[in-house]
Amino acid sequence: MKMKKDNKKSNRINEQIFAKEVRIVNEGVSEVMKTSEALEKAKEQGLDLIEISPNTQPPVCKIMDYGKYLYQQKKREKELQKKQVKVEVKEIRFTPQTDSHDFEFKLKHAKEFLSKGNKLKLSVFFKGRSIIYTDQGKVLLLKFASALKEIGTVEKMPIMEGKRMTMIINPKKKKEGDN
């Protein structure tokens, strides 16, 4: 008999369980019995014997409908995926001689990104001879961070990486009363 292949992992059911003894778990009560007895018990109830934890000694099994078990597994996985928070990193680029109008324009976008819960990566690019103005780039980044201090916190201070200086800002956590 071939085993059913599930997308991620398949559970052994009924005759696919090869252990001599199994631990049956139902509503907090567990008992160890022979596999043949457990199969008989499952068939009497019109249900399946499902191997939940095959690596334990003896393997842990449950008597229930296999279709219902798969449904519960998928439902549990969906709930876990809903609870995961995906944080995007948005990048804003500058040059050392960024004008005040451009600064304000980029600040507006940065506030929008942080309010949506995204991280910000600020980068100042130094091309050619502008590499001698690293202090201007650092001042620019620190000025930007101070303008965002109400809605963001600095995760990583300005660091020079090759021909660019980067800084990372996280959004501040919203309090329970804030909306």
C-alpha positions as CSV (number, residue, x, y, z in Angstrom):
1,M,0.0,0.0,0.0
2,K,1.4,3.4,-0.9
3,M,1.5,6.2,1.6
4,K,-0.4,9.4,0.8
5,K,2.0,12.3,0.2
6,D,0.9,15.6,1.7
7,N,2.6,18.8,0.6
8,K,4.8,19.2,3.7
9,K,4.6,15.9,5.6
10,S,2.3,13.0,5.7
11,N,1.0,11.2,8.8
12,R,0.7,7.5,8.9
13,I,-2.8,6.3,9.2
14,N,-4.4,2.9,10.1
15,E,-2.4,0.0,8.5
16,Q,0.5,2.3,7.7
17,I,1.5,2.4,11.4
18,F,4.2,-0.3,11.9
19,A,4.9,0.0,15.6
20,K,3.9,-2.9,17.9
21,E,2.6,-0.6,20.6
22,V,1.1,2.9,20.4
23,R,0.1,5.6,22.9
24,I,-3.5,6.6,22.3
25,V,-4.3,10.2,23.3
26,N,-7.9,11.4,23.5
27,E,-9.2,14.4,25.5
28,G,-6.3,14.4,28.0
29,V,-6.4,10.7,28.6
30,S,-3.5,8.6,27.3
31,E,-3.1,4.8,27.3
32,V,-0.6,2.4,25.8
33,M,-2.0,-0.5,23.8
34,K,-1.1,-2.8,20.9
35,T,-1.5,-1.3,17.4
36,S,-4.0,-4.0,16.4
37,E,-6.2,-3.2,19.4
38,A,-6.1,0.5,18.6
39,L,-7.0,-0.2,15.0
40,E,-10.0,-2.3,16.1
41,K,-11.1,0.5,18.5
42,A,-10.9,3.0,15.7
43,K,-12.8,0.8,13.2
44,E,-15.6,0.3,15.9
45,Q,-16.0,4.0,16.1
46,G,-15.8,4.5,12.3
47,L,-12.7,6.7,12.6
48,D,-9.0,6.5,11.7
49,L,-6.0,5.8,13.8
50,I,-3.6,8.7,13.0
51,E,0.1,8.8,14.0
52,I,0.7,12.2,15.5
53,S,4.2,11.9,16.9
54,P,6.1,9.1,15.2
55,N,9.5,9.8,16.9
56,T,8.5,9.1,20.5
57,Q,8.6,5.7,22.1
58,P,5.9,4.4,21.8
59,P,4.5,6.5,18.9
60,V,1.6,8.9,19.9
61,C,-1.6,8.3,18.0
62,K,-5.1,9.7,18.0
63,I,-8.4,8.2,17.0
64,M,-10.3,10.7,14.8
65,D,-11.5,11.4,11.2
66,Y,-8.4,11.9,9.0
67,G,-10.1,14.5,6.8
68,K,-11.1,16.5,10.0
69,Y,-7.5,16.2,11.2
70,L,-6.1,17.6,7.9
71,Y,-8.6,20.4,8.0
72,Q,-7.6,21.4,11.6
73,Q,-3.9,21.3,10.6
74,K,-4.5,23.7,7.6
75,K,-6.6,26.0,9.8
76,R,-3.9,26.1,12.4
77,E,-1.2,27.0,9.8
78,K,-3.4,29.8,8.4
79,E,-3.8,31.3,11.9
80,L,-0.1,31.2,12.4
81,Q,0.4,33.0,9.1
82,K,-2.1,35.7,10.0
83,K,-0.2,36.4,13.2
84,Q,3.1,36.9,11.4
85,V,4.0,40.5,10.8
86,K,5.9,41.2,7.6
87,V,8.1,44.3,7.9
88,E,9.3,45.9,4.6
89,V,12.5,48.0,4.5
90,K,12.0,51.1,2.5
91,E,15.1,53.0,1.3
92,I,15.5,56.7,0.9
93,R,18.6,58.0,-1.0
94,F,20.4,61.3,-0.6
95,T,23.5,63.0,-1.9
96,P,25.6,65.2,0.5
97,Q,24.3,68.4,-1.2
98,T,20.6,67.5,-0.9
99,D,18.5,70.7,-1.0
100,S,16.0,71.7,1.7
101,H,13.0,71.2,-0.6
102,D,14.2,67.7,-1.5
103,F,14.8,67.0,2.2
104,E,11.2,68.0,3.1
105,F,9.8,66.0,0.2
106,K,11.8,62.9,1.4
107,L,10.8,63.5,5.0
108,K,7.1,63.4,4.0
109,H,7.6,60.0,2.4
110,A,9.6,58.8,5.3
111,K,6.8,59.7,7.7
112,E,4.3,57.9,5.5
113,F,6.5,54.7,5.4
114,L,7.0,54.7,9.2
115,S,3.3,55.3,9.9
116,K,2.6,52.1,7.9
117,G,5.0,50.1,10.0
118,N,7.9,49.8,7.6
119,K,11.6,50.2,8.5
120,L,13.6,52.9,6.8
121,K,17.1,52.7,5.4
122,L,18.5,56.1,4.7
123,S,21.5,56.2,2.4
124,V,23.8,59.0,1.4
125,F,25.7,58.3,-1.8
126,F,29.1,59.8,-2.4
127,K,30.2,60.1,-6.1
128,G,33.6,61.2,-7.2
129,R,35.0,64.0,-5.2
130,S,32.0,64.3,-2.9
131,I,33.6,61.6,-0.7
132,I,35.4,64.4,1.1
133,Y,32.0,65.6,2.4
134,T,31.3,62.6,4.6
135,D,30.7,64.9,7.6
136,Q,27.9,66.7,5.6
137,G,26.3,63.3,4.9
138,K,26.4,62.4,8.6
139,V,24.9,65.7,9.6
140,L,22.1,65.2,7.0
141,L,21.2,61.7,8.3
142,L,21.2,62.9,11.9
143,K,19.0,65.9,11.0
144,F,16.6,63.5,9.2
145,A,16.5,61.2,12.3
146,S,15.8,64.1,14.6
147,A,12.9,65.2,12.4
148,L,11.4,61.7,12.7
149,K,12.0,61.2,16.4
150,E,8.2,61.3,17.2
151,I,7.4,58.4,15.0
152,G,10.7,56.5,14.7
153,T,13.7,55.3,16.6
154,V,17.2,54.9,15.3
155,E,18.2,51.3,15.1
156,K,21.7,51.8,13.5
157,M,23.6,55.1,13.6
158,P,25.2,56.3,10.4
159,I,27.9,54.0,9.2
160,M,30.2,54.3,6.2
161,E,30.0,51.3,3.8
162,G,32.2,51.8,0.8
163,K,31.0,54.9,-1.0
164,R,27.7,55.2,0.9
165,M,26.7,56.0,4.4
166,T,23.6,54.2,5.8
167,M,21.4,54.5,8.8
168,I,18.3,52.5,9.8
169,I,15.2,53.8,11.5
170,N,12.4,51.6,13.1
171,P,8.8,52.7,13.5
172,K,7.8,53.4,17.1
173,K,5.4,50.9,18.6
174,K,1.9,52.2,18.9
175,K,0.4,52.4,22.4
176,E,-2.9,50.7,23.1
177,G,-4.7,54.0,23.4
178,D,-3.3,55.5,20.1
179,N,-5.0,54.9,16.8
